[in-house]
């Protein structure tokens, strides 16, 4: 059949049963990712019912949400926030031993944020269905996989059956034409699209990101884009696999190798959307309209160019957001004072993200009022960053270089700001209280975050780059 989208191809390849009486489709799951927060109850249900994990070889666990990002003490003890977070981690360790699941735990050189380690290991591959008890599972759609978050009950279903009941969403093509301007990143594009669609603009749909600007993105950039598709209301975000995808996976430790890789690559590329693919909806965006972008409100859809003015409040929700953020209509967002800067999360904690932040910080000091945390997404990212000396750049600038984990993105491990403080964050959500009670969050790219740390206020990174060239 011609005219099929990437989403249609992956969905159809995983249908186990599609009842014609209105019941949900039974969908096979290729890869189930688990962490310490949403899995304990699911394992307890298996235990109570005497059920094994159906495909432990298709399940991968890691420790990330509740893990401290400060180093262990000399005696090996770790500075957990409290007994509850320690118990979550220890429960997953026990469950993975009991049920025979591969856990990348404290002693693993691969431990890290679940949506960072699966791609870098090569476990994430085109044409797969991937689930996790975490909404930002959509990250893996960058590879041409259908990847989405599931609830705790569904985690149990997948552990027990390797299948899931799903109703097929609609499709939305977001096409970005042209070239992004110099100094504009994938995070800027992502926030721009979120501003165009709004937080509910893609509800009930799977987004396929298309167009020359998307094709020009690295795999890391595509992961950032798909990571935040959930913030636009989408069930998932996807990018068709291409040579960039294949090149990224080549040589990954758990991807196929040799002739098996070449055969796999041919199959992966067959999942790409047909040129004449049809979608339920289509949105087009001109890449030339995208500038460094930040959020001004309390959801990722309230985004604007860094050189723009805070828009008028159109409704009660917008007025409430302005009050919470302590911003005024018509105020320039640039120049707003900053208290904390966070570089990390499954959105922007990969090596390329750290390089972008380090490039701005190199030879500079952060404002003495600002506290800055840099948290790599995995042990592998940490090793590679340190091999390049990036950690020395961060420390010389006055930033804290931490151990891998989710950290301040959600603050479950105690990495939070104080009430009223404003955080410029490279993470994916700026909801009220997301990074601590009463904390105000502005989402931004790694470069913008670093520039804001230097200036002590929200700042356009292009200005610092220009200063560097002039010098």
C-alpha positions in Angstrom: 0.0 0.0 0.0 1.3 3.5 -0.9 0.4 6.8 0.8 1.1 5.5 4.3 2.5 7.5 7.1 5.3 6.4 9.4 2.7 6.1 12.2 0.5 3.9 10.1 3.3 1.6 9.2 4.6 1.1 12.8 1.1 0.7 14.2 0.0 -1.9 11.6 3.2 -3.9 12.1 2.3 -4.4 15.8 -1.4 -5.1 15.8 -2.0 -8.5 17.5 -5.8 -8.2 17.4 -8.0 -5.4 16.1 -11.6 -6.2 17.1 -14.3 -4.8 14.8 -16.8 -4.3 17.7 -15.3 -1.1 19.1 -13.0 -2.7 21.6 -9.4 -1.4 21.7 -6.6 -2.9 19.6 -4.2 -5.3 21.2 -0.7 -3.9 20.3 2.5 -5.7 20.8 5.3 -3.9 22.6 8.9 -4.3 21.5 10.7 -2.5 24.3 9.5 -1.8 27.8 11.5 0.7 29.8 11.2 0.9 33.6 12.5 3.0 36.5 12.0 3.2 40.2 8.9 5.4 40.4 6.1 3.8 38.4 7.1 0.1 38.6 6.8 -1.0 42.3 3.0 -1.5 42.3 3.1 -3.3 39.0 5.6 -5.9 40.3 3.5 -6.3 43.4 0.5 -7.3 41.3 2.6 -9.8 39.4 3.8 -11.3 42.7 0.3 -11.5 44.1 -1.0 -13.3 41.0 2.0 -15.6 40.6 2.8 -14.2 37.2 6.3 -14.0 35.6 7.5 -11.1 33.4 6.5 -12.3 29.9 9.6 -11.0 28.0 12.3 -9.9 30.4 14.6 -9.7 27.4 12.5 -6.9 26.1 12.5 -5.0 29.4 15.2 -2.6 30.5 15.5 -0.9 33.8 17.5 2.0 35.2 17.6 4.3 38.2 17.0 8.0 37.5 14.1 9.9 39.1 14.8 9.5 42.8 18.6 9.2 42.6 20.8 11.8 44.3 23.1 13.8 42.0 25.6 14.4 44.7 28.4 11.8 44.9 28.4 8.9 47.3 30.2 9.2 50.6 33.5 7.5 51.2 31.7 4.6 52.8 29.6 4.1 49.7 26.4 5.5 51.2 24.3 7.8 48.9 22.7 11.1 50.0 19.1 10.2 49.3 16.5 12.9 50.0 14.7 10.6 52.4 13.8 7.0 53.3 11.0 7.0 50.6 13.4 7.7 47.7 15.9 5.2 49.0 13.1 2.6 49.3 12.0 3.2 45.7 15.5 2.5 44.4 16.0 -0.5 46.5 12.6 -1.9 45.5 13.5 -1.8 41.8 16.8 -3.4 42.5 15.1 -6.3 44.3 12.3 -6.6 41.6 14.8 -6.8 38.8 16.7 -9.6 40.5 13.6 -11.5 41.3 12.0 -11.2 37.8 15.2 -11.5 35.8 15.3 -8.0 34.3 18.3 -6.2 33.1 18.9 -3.2 35.4 21.4 -0.5 34.7 21.9 0.3 38.4 24.5 2.0 40.5 27.3 -0.3 39.5 26.6 0.0 35.7 28.6 2.2 33.4 25.4 2.8 31.5 23.1 4.1 34.3 21.3 7.3 33.6 18.0 8.9 32.6 15.9 6.2 31.0 15.2 8.2 27.8 18.9 8.9 27.4 20.4 5.5 27.9 18.1 3.4 25.7 19.1 5.4 22.5 22.8 5.6 23.4 22.9 1.8 24.0 21.2 1.2 20.6 18.1 -0.4 22.3 15.9 2.2 20.7 15.4 1.3 17.0 13.2 2.4 14.1 9.9 0.7 13.7 9.6 -0.3 17.3 6.8 0.2 19.8 8.3 1.5 23.1 6.6 2.2 26.3 7.5 3.4 29.8 5.8 4.6 32.9 6.9 8.2 32.0 5.2 10.7 29.8 8.4 11.7 28.0 8.8 8.3 26.4 7.9 10.2 23.3 11.6 11.0 23.1 12.2 7.7 21.3 10.0 8.7 18.4 13.0 10.5 17.0 14.1 7.2 15.7 10.9 6.4 13.9 9.5 4.4 16.8 6.0 4.7 18.2 6.9 5.5 21.8 4.5 6.8 24.5 4.1 6.9 28.3 1.8 4.5 30.2 0.3 4.4 33.6 1.2 2.1 36.5 -1.6 -0.3 35.8 -0.5 -0.5 32.1 3.1 -1.1 33.3 1.8 -4.3 34.9 -0.1 -5.3 31.8 3.1 -5.0 29.6 5.2 -6.9 32.2 2.7 -9.7 32.2 1.7 -9.9 28.5 4.1 -7.8 26.4 1.0 -6.3 24.9 -1.2 -3.3 25.6 -4.8 -2.3 24.8 -4.8 0.9 22.7 -7.2 2.9 20.5 -5.5 4.3 17.5 -4.9 8.1 17.6 -5.3 10.4 14.7 -2.3 11.7 12.8 -0.9 15.3 12.6 1.9 16.3 10.3 4.0 19.3 11.5 6.1 20.3 8.6 9.0 22.8 9.2 10.2 24.3 5.9 13.5 26.0 5.3 16.6 26.4 7.4 16.8 27.5 11.0 18.7 30.8 11.5 22.2 30.8 12.9 22.2 30.5 16.7 18.8 28.7 16.8 18.6 25.2 18.3 16.3 22.3 18.3 15.0 23.3 21.7 14.1 26.7 20.3 12.3 25.1 17.4 10.5 22.8 19.9 9.3 25.6 22.1 8.2 27.6 19.0 6.1 24.7 17.8 4.6 24.4 21.3 3.7 28.0 21.1 2.0 27.6 17.7 0.1 24.5 18.7 -0.5 25.3 22.4 -0.6 22.6 25.1 -3.8 21.0 23.7 -3.2 21.6 20.0 -2.3 18.0 19.2 -4.6 16.2 21.6 -5.7 12.8 20.3 -3.0 12.8 17.6 0.4 11.3 17.0 2.7 14.1 15.5 5.0 13.3 12.6 7.6 16.0 12.4 8.6 16.6 8.7 10.3 19.1 6.5 13.9 20.2 5.6 14.5 21.8 9.0 13.6 18.6 10.8 15.8 16.6 8.5 18.7 18.9 9.2 18.5 18.2 12.9 20.9 15.8 14.6 19.5 12.7 16.4 19.9 14.6 19.7 17.9 17.5 18.2 15.2 15.2 17.0 15.0 13.6 20.5 14.5 17.0 22.0 11.7 17.7 19.5 9.9 14.4 20.1 10.4 14.6 23.8 8.2 17.6 24.1 5.5 16.4 21.7 3.6 15.3 24.8 3.6 19.0 25.9 1.6 19.8 22.8 -1.0 17.3 23.8 0.1 14.6 21.5 0.1 10.9 22.3 3.5 10.6 20.7 5.9 12.4 18.3 7.8 10.7 15.5 10.4 11.5 12.8 10.9 9.1 9.8 14.2 7.2 9.9 16.9 8.2 7.4 20.6 8.1 7.0 21.1 10.3 10.1 19.2 7.7 12.1 21.2 4.8 10.7 24.5 6.6 11.2 23.7 7.2 14.9 22.8 3.6 15.6 25.9 2.2 13.8 28.3 0.7 16.3 26.0 1.1 19.3 26.7 -1.7 21.8 23.2 -3.2 21.7 22.3 -2.5 18.1 22.9 -5.2 15.4 26.4 -5.5 14.0 28.0 -6.5 10.7 25.7 -7.8 8.0 22.9 -8.0 10.6 23.2 -4.2 10.9 22.9 -3.7 7.2 19.8 -5.9 7.0 18.3 -4.1 9.9 19.0 -0.7 8.4 17.2 -1.6 5.2 14.2 -2.7 7.3 14.4 0.5 9.4 14.3 2.7 6.4 11.2 1.0 5.0 9.2 2.5 7.9 9.8 6.1 6.6 6.6 7.9 5.6 5.7 7.6 1.9 6.0 10.9 0.0 2.3 10.9 -0.6 1.3 10.0 3.0 -1.9 11.4 4.2 -2.7 12.8 7.6 -5.8 13.8 9.5 -4.4 17.3 10.0 -1.4 19.3 8.8 0.4 22.3 10.1 3.3 24.1 8.3 5.9 26.3 10.0 8.6 28.5 8.4 11.9 27.8 10.0 13.0 31.4 9.3 10.4 32.6 11.9 12.2 30.7 14.7 14.4 32.6 17.1 15.9 31.7 20.6 12.7 31.0 22.4 11.6 30.8 26.1 8.4 30.3 28.0 6.6 33.2 29.9 3.8 31.3 31.6 3.1 28.0 33.4 2.8 25.6 30.5 5.2 24.9 27.6 2.7 26.4 25.1 3.1 29.9 26.6 6.3 30.5 24.6 7.7 33.5 22.8 10.9 34.7 21.1 13.5 36.0 23.6 13.4 39.5 22.0 9.6 39.7 22.3 7.3 41.3 24.9 5.1 39.3 27.2 1.7 39.1 25.5 -1.6 40.4 26.9 -3.6 38.0 29.0 -6.4 36.7 26.9 -8.2 34.7 29.6 -8.2 34.0 33.3 -5.7 31.2 32.9 -3.2 33.5 31.3 -3.7 36.2 34.0 -3.2 33.5 36.6 0.1 32.5 34.9 1.3 36.1 34.7 0.6 36.6 38.4 2.4 33.3 39.3 5.4 34.2 37.2 5.4 37.8 38.4 5.4 39.2 34.9 3.5 42.0 33.4 1.8 42.4 30.0 4.1 44.2 27.6 7.2 43.5 29.6 10.4 42.4 27.8 11.1 38.8 28.8 14.8 39.4 28.2 16.4 41.0 31.3 14.1 39.2 33.8 16.3 38.4 36.8 17.3 34.8 37.3 18.1 32.9 40.5 18.9 29.4 39.4 19.9 27.8 36.1 19.5 24.1 35.4 21.0 22.3 32.4 19.9 18.7 32.3 16.8 16.4 32.0 15.8 13.9 29.3 15.2 16.9 27.0 18.6 18.4 27.1 21.3 16.5 28.9 23.2 14.8 26.1 26.7 15.6 25.1 25.7 18.0 22.4 23.6 19.9 24.9 26.5 20.2 27.4 28.8 21.3 24.6 26.3 24.1 23.7 26.2 25.3 27.3 30.0 25.1 27.7 30.6 27.1 24.5 28.7 30.0 26.1 30.4 29.6 29.5 33.9 29.1 28.3 36.2 31.9 29.6 33.2 33.5 31.5 31.8 33.5 35.1 28.2 33.1 36.0 26.6 36.0 37.8 27.4 35.6 41.6 23.7 35.8 42.5 23.0 32.7 40.3 23.2 29.1 41.3 23.8 26.8 38.2 23.5 23.0 38.2 24.7 20.9 35.2 23.5 17.3 35.3 24.6 14.9 32.6 21.9 12.5 31.3 23.9 9.3 31.8 27.2 7.9 33.0 28.3 7.7 29.4 27.5 11.3 28.8 29.4 12.2 32.0 32.5 10.3 30.9 32.5 11.8 27.5 32.0 15.3 28.8 34.8 14.9 31.2 37.1 13.5 28.5 36.5 16.8 26.6 37.1 18.8 29.7 33.5 20.3 29.7 33.2 19.7 33.5 36.2 22.0 34.0 34.6 24.7 31.9 31.4 24.5 34.1 33.3 24.5 37.3 35.6 27.4 36.2 32.4 29.4 35.4 31.0 28.7 38.9 28.5 26.0 38.1 28.0 22.7 39.9 28.9 19.5 38.0 26.6 16.7 39.2 26.1 13.0 38.9 23.6 11.7 36.3 19.9 11.7 37.0 16.6 13.5 36.4 17.5 16.0 39.1 15.7 19.4 39.0 13.5 18.5 36.1 11.0 17.1 38.6 12.9 17.5 41.9 12.0 14.1 43.3 15.5 13.7 44.6 15.6 17.0 46.4 17.2 19.1 43.6 14.8 22.0 43.8 14.8 25.8 44.1 13.4 27.9 46.9 9.9 29.4 46.8 9.7 32.5 44.6 13.0 31.8 42.8 13.1 31.9 39.0 14.8 29.0 37.3 15.9 29.0 33.7 15.6 25.3 32.9 16.5 23.1 29.9 13.8 20.6 31.0 10.3 20.1 29.5 7.7 21.4 32.0 7.2 24.7 33.7 4.1 23.9 35.6 3.5 25.6 39.0 5.6 23.9 41.6 7.3 21.6 39.2 10.8 22.5 40.5 9.7 23.3 44.0 6.8 24.9 45.8 6.3 28.4 44.5 9.2 28.1 42.1 8.9 29.9 38.7 10.3 28.1 35.7 11.3 29.4 32.3 12.1 26.8 29.7 15.0 27.4 27.4 17.8 25.9 25.3 21.2 25.0 26.9 22.8 28.0 25.2 20.1 30.4 26.4 20.3 28.9 29.9 24.0 29.4 30.0 23.8 32.9 28.7 21.2 33.7 31.4 23.5 32.4 34.1 26.3 34.7 32.9 24.0 37.8 32.6 22.1 37.0 35.8 18.9 37.6 33.7 17.2 35.9 30.8 19.5 36.6 27.9 19.9 35.9 24.2 22.9 33.7 23.7 23.6 35.2 20.3 24.7 38.4 22.0 27.4 36.6 24.0 28.5 34.7 20.9 28.9 38.0 19.0 30.9 39.4 21.9 33.2 36.4 21.7 33.7 36.9 18.0 34.4 40.6 18.5 37.0 39.8 21.2 
